[in-house]
Amino acid sequence: FSTLRGWPSAVALFEGRLWWGGADKLFGSVSDGFDSFDLEEAGDSGPVIRSVATGAVNAVNWILGLARLCIGTSGAEPVGRSSSFDEPMTPSNFSIKDASTQGSADVQAIKIDRSAVFVQRSGKRAYDLSYTIDAQDYSSSEISRFHPTVLGAGVKLLAVQRQPDTRIWFVLKDGTCAMLTYERSEDVLSWFTFETDGLIEDVAVLPNVEDDDVFMVVARTINGATRRYVERLAYDTQAQGGIHNYMADSYVTRTLVASDTVTGLAHLEGAQVVVWAAGHAVMDGDEPATFTVSSGQITLPDPVSGTVVAGLSYDWQWRSAKLAYGVRDGAPLSRRKTLRDVAPILYKTHIRGIRAGQTFDAMDYLPLSFQGETLDANTMLESYDAQSYCVPGTWDSDTRLCLAGQAPLPCTVLSLSLTMEAN
């Protein structure tokens, strides 16, 4: 390798060898001698040096050691293997065959058990590369097929989280993330767009016991200047209310004793923040109250004793597919319909943590009347299973259900049932 001949563009450890990929070449080190590529080494332990040479364009973009050595090139995804019995690879027992001809972008693929997830050469589609019984080899299938535009901004890098679910983080070139909940055994492919008040530049995942730690490098504009922070995503169990409810971006936690002043917010100077204090949201009517950070601190309306979480607010939105229900005859998909009422089943939800309607422009909160009682607008519900209630909407051929909420108000939707009216 040199500036004249070029430098490696991919690296991996597999079967006791260090593998380098560069241009259309593959270099495997001497067995158990990761720093040696000595051609004088004779026998099965000698280095493996091959040209990929399975198509017209073979620049190596990534290498992964799965059950076999998988290689991502500009024009295809070849697999390095020995014989059909998968003996150890040696200089005399090594071949490369294409498993897929999608072509890979210059983005490092990730390993999930015995499968790989890679970005197709357009940079805007994602594929799974896994072993199939039918082919008796690796083959690819698109995992972005149900949401073909979710990666439309182009992918910069990937990271995988295994706990509490398998979640693949796609950092996009527009400063947002696309997150895929991916469970092959349950046929789950669920996409979600993750945004914050700033640009997400990098994501890294470190393993932990119950939940993996997801770290993000975020560039935020604070007081007219760009500042970069390393921020850790809260665990799922830390976004369900209670004393420690970390539903805010770039948040800080403080323990107050009969005080109304929250300090330590200099990194959000001039920004508006929301507050979860001593087990409850600080509210302004039906919405969370906002406070402008000045001199690195905010002042609450009342003194607090307990844990306080303060940070940037964010909104969440969910929109159903086109509803094709409630028609007695004919094809229901394009018939004029209206959504009469909805009955959600909720878990650990703030009474003002969810709004529903046919559009995001016209939405209603949950009724304050629950199980014969009139609730306060700052009530946390351990569970919610009540009769359906009316939601705003009009007659339309494209009737959908929209849900929305705002941090720091928790909401977990377990199921939804609804009533449609047609004709």
C-alpha positions in Angstrom: 0.0 0.0 0.0 1.2 3.5 -0.8 0.0 6.9 -2.0 0.8 5.7 -5.5 -0.9 2.3 -5.4 -3.7 3.4 -3.0 -4.6 2.6 0.6 -7.1 0.0 2.0 -10.7 1.1 2.1 -12.1 -1.7 4.3 -10.9 -4.0 7.1 -12.2 -7.0 9.1 -11.0 -9.9 11.2 -12.2 -13.3 10.1 -11.0 -16.9 10.7 -7.8 -15.9 12.4 -6.7 -13.5 9.6 -6.7 -9.7 9.2 -8.4 -8.8 5.9 -7.8 -5.6 4.0 -9.8 -4.5 1.0 -8.6 -1.9 -1.5 -9.6 -1.1 -5.1 -10.7 -4.5 -6.4 -8.2 -6.5 -4.3 -8.6 -8.6 -1.1 -5.7 -9.2 1.2 -5.8 -11.8 4.0 -2.9 -11.9 6.4 -0.8 -14.9 7.5 -2.9 -17.1 9.8 -2.8 -15.7 13.3 -0.1 -13.2 12.1 -2.2 -10.1 11.6 0.8 -7.9 10.8 2.3 -10.3 8.2 1.4 -10.6 4.5 4.7 -12.4 3.7 4.4 -14.2 0.4 7.4 -16.4 1.5 5.1 -18.1 4.0 4.3 -21.4 2.5 1.4 -23.8 3.1 -2.2 -23.3 4.3 -1.1 -20.6 6.8 0.2 -18.3 4.0 -1.5 -15.0 3.1 -4.6 -15.0 0.8 -4.3 -12.3 -1.9 -7.0 -12.2 -4.5 -8.7 -9.9 -7.0 -12.4 -9.7 -6.4 -13.0 -9.8 -10.2 -16.7 -10.7 -10.2 -17.9 -7.8 -12.3 -17.1 -4.6 -14.0 -16.9 -2.4 -10.8 -15.4 -4.0 -7.7 -14.1 -1.2 -5.4 -14.3 -2.6 -1.9 -16.4 -0.5 0.5 -16.8 -2.8 3.4 -15.9 -6.3 4.7 -17.8 -8.3 7.3 -17.0 -11.7 8.8 -20.3 -13.6 9.0 -20.6 -17.3 8.6 -18.6 -16.5 5.4 -16.5 -13.5 4.4 -18.9 -11.0 3.0 -17.6 -8.1 0.9 -19.4 -5.0 -0.3 -18.2 -3.5 -3.5 -19.6 -0.7 -5.8 -21.1 -3.2 -8.2 -22.0 -6.3 -6.1 -21.8 -8.1 -2.7 -19.5 -11.1 -3.3 -18.8 -13.8 -0.6 -15.4 -15.3 0.0 -15.5 -19.0 0.9 -13.6 -22.2 0.7 -15.3 -25.4 -0.5 -19.0 -26.2 -0.2 -18.1 -27.8 3.2 -16.9 -24.5 4.6 -13.5 -25.6 5.6 -11.0 -23.0 6.8 -9.9 -20.7 3.9 -6.4 -21.2 2.7 -4.4 -19.8 -0.3 -5.3 -23.0 -2.3 -8.9 -23.3 -1.0 -10.5 -19.9 -1.6 -13.0 -18.6 -4.1 -15.2 -15.5 -4.4 -18.8 -15.6 -5.8 -21.4 -12.9 -6.0 -24.3 -13.3 -3.5 -26.0 -10.1 -4.7 -25.6 -7.5 -7.4 -27.2 -4.5 -5.8 -23.9 -2.7 -5.2 -22.9 -1.0 -2.0 -22.5 2.6 -1.0 -19.3 3.7 0.8 -20.9 3.2 4.2 -19.6 0.5 6.6 -22.2 -2.3 6.9 -23.2 -3.7 10.3 -23.5 -7.2 11.6 -26.6 -8.6 13.2 -26.0 -12.2 14.2 -25.3 -14.0 10.9 -26.7 -11.3 8.7 -25.4 -8.0 7.4 -27.3 -4.7 6.8 -25.8 -2.5 4.1 -26.7 0.6 2.2 -27.3 0.1 -1.5 -25.1 2.1 -3.9 -27.7 4.9 -4.3 -27.2 5.7 -0.6 -30.9 5.8 -0.2 -32.0 2.2 0.2 -31.1 -0.4 2.8 -30.7 -4.2 2.3 -30.3 -7.3 4.4 -27.6 -9.8 3.3 -28.3 -13.2 4.9 -28.0 -16.9 4.3 -31.0 -18.6 2.7 -31.7 -22.3 2.5 -33.1 -22.0 -1.1 -29.9 -20.5 -2.5 -27.6 -22.4 -0.1 -25.7 -19.2 0.1 -26.1 -15.5 1.0 -28.6 -13.4 -0.8 -30.0 -9.8 -0.3 -33.5 -8.4 0.3 -34.6 -4.8 0.7 -35.6 -3.8 4.2 -36.6 -0.2 3.2 -39.3 -1.5 0.8 -42.2 -0.6 3.1 -40.9 3.0 3.4 -39.0 3.7 0.2 -38.4 7.4 0.9 -37.3 7.2 4.6 -33.6 7.3 3.6 -34.1 9.8 0.8 -31.6 12.3 2.3 -28.8 9.8 1.9 -27.1 7.7 4.6 -23.8 8.8 6.2 -23.3 5.9 8.6 -25.0 3.0 10.5 -25.0 1.8 14.1 -26.9 -1.1 15.7 -28.5 -1.3 19.1 -29.5 -4.8 20.4 -31.2 -4.0 23.7 -34.1 -3.7 24.5 -34.8 -4.4 20.8 -32.7 -4.6 17.7 -32.7 -1.0 16.4 -30.6 0.1 13.5 -29.7 3.8 13.4 -29.2 5.4 10.0 -27.5 8.8 10.3 -28.7 10.9 7.3 -27.0 13.7 5.5 -29.6 16.2 6.4 -28.8 15.9 10.1 -31.7 13.6 11.1 -31.8 9.9 11.8 -33.9 7.1 10.5 -34.4 4.3 13.0 -35.5 0.8 12.1 -36.8 -1.7 14.7 -35.7 -5.0 13.2 -36.7 -8.4 14.5 -36.3 -11.1 11.8 -37.9 -13.8 13.9 -41.1 -11.8 14.2 -41.1 -10.3 10.7 -40.9 -6.8 12.2 -39.7 -3.9 10.0 -40.8 -0.7 11.6 -39.3 2.7 10.5 -39.2 5.9 12.6 -37.8 9.3 11.9 -35.7 10.8 14.7 -35.1 14.6 14.8 -33.8 17.1 17.3 -33.3 20.9 17.4 -29.9 20.6 15.7 -28.0 18.4 13.4 -27.1 14.8 14.3 -23.6 14.2 13.0 -22.7 10.8 14.5 -24.2 7.9 16.4 -22.4 5.2 18.5 -23.8 2.3 20.5 -22.1 0.8 23.6 -23.5 -2.5 25.0 -25.1 -2.4 28.4 -27.1 -4.9 30.5 -30.8 -4.0 30.0 -30.6 -1.2 27.4 -27.7 -0.4 25.2 -26.3 3.1 25.5 -26.9 5.2 22.3 -24.7 8.3 22.1 -25.1 11.0 19.5 -22.9 13.9 18.4 -25.3 16.8 17.9 -24.5 20.3 16.5 -26.9 22.9 18.0 -27.2 26.6 17.4 -27.0 28.2 20.9 -27.0 32.0 21.2 -26.2 32.3 17.5 -23.1 30.0 17.7 -22.8 26.4 16.7 -21.9 24.1 19.6 -21.4 20.3 19.5 -22.5 18.0 22.3 -22.2 14.3 23.0 -25.7 13.3 24.3 -26.9 9.9 25.5 -30.4 8.7 24.6 -32.6 8.0 27.6 -33.7 4.4 28.1 -37.3 3.4 27.4 -38.0 2.9 31.1 -36.7 6.5 31.7 -39.5 8.0 29.6 -42.6 6.7 31.4 -43.2 9.3 34.1 -42.3 8.9 37.7 -39.6 10.7 39.5 -37.0 10.2 36.8 -38.6 11.1 33.5 -35.9 12.1 31.0 -38.2 13.2 28.1 -36.3 16.3 26.9 -33.3 16.8 24.5 -30.0 17.9 25.9 -31.5 17.7 29.4 -29.8 18.2 32.8 -31.0 16.8 36.1 -30.8 18.7 39.4 -32.0 17.9 42.9 -33.7 20.8 44.6 -34.6 21.4 48.2 -37.4 24.0 48.5 -36.0 26.0 45.6 -37.4 27.5 42.4 -34.0 27.9 40.6 -32.7 25.3 38.2 -29.0 25.8 37.3 -26.5 24.1 34.9 -28.2 25.1 31.7 -25.4 27.3 30.2 -25.2 24.9 27.3 -28.7 25.9 26.3 -28.4 29.7 26.9 -31.2 31.6 25.3 -33.2 28.5 24.4 -36.6 27.6 25.7 -36.8 24.5 27.9 -39.5 22.3 29.5 -39.4 20.9 33.0 -40.4 17.7 34.8 -40.2 18.4 38.5 -40.6 16.0 41.4 -42.7 13.5 39.4 -44.9 15.9 37.5 -44.7 18.1 34.4 -44.7 21.9 34.9 -47.8 22.8 32.9 -49.3 26.0 31.4 -52.9 24.9 31.0 -53.1 21.9 28.7 -49.5 22.3 27.5 -46.1 22.1 29.1 -44.8 25.4 30.3 -41.6 26.8 28.7 -38.8 28.7 30.3 -36.1 30.8 28.6 -32.6 30.0 29.9 -30.8 33.2 31.1 -27.4 33.2 32.7 -27.4 29.4 32.6 -30.6 29.0 34.8 -34.4 29.2 34.9 -36.8 30.1 37.6 -39.9 27.9 38.2 -43.2 29.3 39.3 -43.1 27.5 42.6 -40.4 26.0 44.9 -39.7 22.3 44.3 -38.1 19.6 46.5 -36.9 16.6 44.5 -35.4 15.7 41.1 -35.9 18.2 38.3 -35.2 17.4 34.6 -35.0 20.4 32.2 -34.2 20.3 28.5 -35.4 21.1 25.0 -39.0 20.0 24.1 -39.8 17.9 21.0 -43.0 16.8 19.3 -43.9 13.3 18.1 -46.4 12.4 15.4 -48.0 9.3 14.1 -50.3 9.0 11.0 -52.1 5.8 10.0 -52.3 4.3 6.6 -55.4 5.2 4.5 -58.4 3.7 6.4 -60.5 1.4 4.3 -63.3 0.5 6.8 -67.0 1.2 7.3 -68.4 0.6 3.8 -71.1 -1.9 3.2 -70.6 -2.4 -0.5 -68.0 -1.7 -3.2 -64.4 -0.9 -2.7 -63.9 1.1 0.6 -60.5 2.6 -0.1 -61.6 5.7 -2.0 -65.1 6.1 -0.7 -66.0 9.2 1.3 -65.8 8.4 5.1 -65.4 10.1 8.4 -63.8 9.0 11.6 -66.5 9.1 14.4 -64.6 8.1 17.5 -61.5 6.4 18.7 -60.7 4.1 21.7 -57.0 3.9 22.6 -55.6 1.5 25.2 -52.7 3.3 26.9 -50.0 2.6 29.4 -48.2 5.1 31.7 -49.6 8.1 29.9 -50.1 11.7 30.9 -53.7 12.8 30.5 -52.4 15.5 28.1 -49.7 13.3 26.5 -51.7 12.4 23.4 -54.0 14.2 21.0 -56.1 12.5 18.2 -57.8 13.7 15.0 -58.1 13.1 11.3 -55.4 15.7 10.6 -52.6 17.3 12.6 -54.4 20.7 12.3 -57.5 19.6 14.3 -56.9 17.4 17.3 -58.4 16.8 20.7 -56.9 15.6 24.0 -58.2 12.7 26.0 -61.3 13.5 28.0 -60.6 14.6 31.6 -63.5 12.4 32.7 -62.2 8.9 33.5 -63.9 6.1 35.4 -66.5 8.4 36.9 -63.9 11.0 38.1 -62.8 14.4 36.7 -59.1 14.4 36.5 -56.6 17.3 36.8 -54.9 18.3 33.5 -51.5 17.2 35.1 -52.5 13.6 35.9 -50.4 10.6 35.1 -52.4 7.4 34.3 -50.9 4.0 35.0 -53.3 2.6 32.4 -56.2 3.9 30.3 -58.9 1.7 28.9 -62.2 3.6 28.5 -65.1 4.1 26.2 -64.4 5.7 22.8 -64.6 9.4 22.4 -65.2 11.7 19.4 -62.3 13.2 17.5 -62.5 16.2 15.1 -62.6 15.5 11.4 -64.5 15.9 8.1 -65.8 13.7 5.3 -63.0 12.7 3.0 -62.0 9.9 0.7 -58.5 9.9 2.3 -59.5 9.5 5.9 -56.7 8.7 8.4 -56.1 8.7 12.1 -53.4 11.1 13.4 -51.9 11.0 16.9 -49.5 13.6 18.4 -47.9 14.6 21.6 -45.1 16.7 23.2 -42.3 16.2 25.6 -42.0 15.9 28.5 -45.5 14.2 28.6 -45.2 10.4 28.5 -47.5 8.3 26.3 -47.4 4.6 25.4 -50.1 3.4 23.0 -50.8 -0.4 23.3 -53.7 -0.6 20.8 -56.3 1.5 19.0 -59.9 0.8 17.9 -62.0 3.2 15.9 -65.4 3.7 14.4 -65.9 4.8 10.8 -69.0 6.2 9.2 -69.5 6.0 5.4 -72.1 6.7 2.7 
